[in-house]
Amino acid sequence: MAVKNVTATRMTMLGLKNQTKVAKRGHKLLKDKQDGLMQEFLTIVHKAKKLRTEVEAAIKAANESFLLAQAALPKEVLENVLSIPAQKLSLQVKTKNVMSVRIPVFKLKTEGNALDYGLAQTRGELDLAISEFAKVFLLLLELAEIEKSAENLALEIEKTRRRVNALEYRLIPDLEDTLKFIQMKLGEAERSAIVQVMAIKNMIEAQEAAADLA
């Protein structure tokens, strides 16, 4: 808490009252924003936790399918099939605004079919494994989007928290202390002026009384 270096006048006091009112309104808005961001963050974290469990299960299933494909196919056939990509992928990254926070939106574009290879030489186990890994890839992409969103929200929450604390524990108390200081000084000046007026009045009355006696 600190009293600002200001001139103790009624005009200054009026200006500080307006500043205090604006600061308190800003504090409330930022506090509401912080609460809203925190709710959004917790929702995303819960979703990320659930999705991470799905990713782990999908990776396990894909690995098991691929082990079965390895056991069912000759090594040279498997290597030949997987050496030539049958599908082309491209990632589009856009953003959306959530409470002034830029949230990433990933969109995957695919060209071709991952299962377009010589089916005569392969077996269904390989098709299943590739399909399982494709599912894993999509889940990982979704998880990356969610975790980046959580990171951006966390940064905004911290920035908002610092601003809320600066208003709540520094600016507003300083303004209120300065207002109290000015009010005290103005009160002292008022009392001093009243004492001076009373002293002058008593002096005049004494002079009038002396004149009447003369």
Buried (B, 14 or more C-beta within 10 A) or exposed (E): EEEBEBEBEEEBBEEBBEBBEEBBEBBEEBBEBBEBBBEBBEEBBEBBEEBBEBBEEBBEBBBEBBEBBBEBBEEEBBEBBEEEEEEEBEEEEEEEEBBEBEBBEBEEEEEEEBBEBEEEBBEEBBBBBBBBBBBBBBBBBBBEBBBBBBEBBBEBBEEBBEBBEBBBEEBBEBBBBBBEBBEEBBEEEEEEEEEEEEEEEEEEEEEEEEEEEE
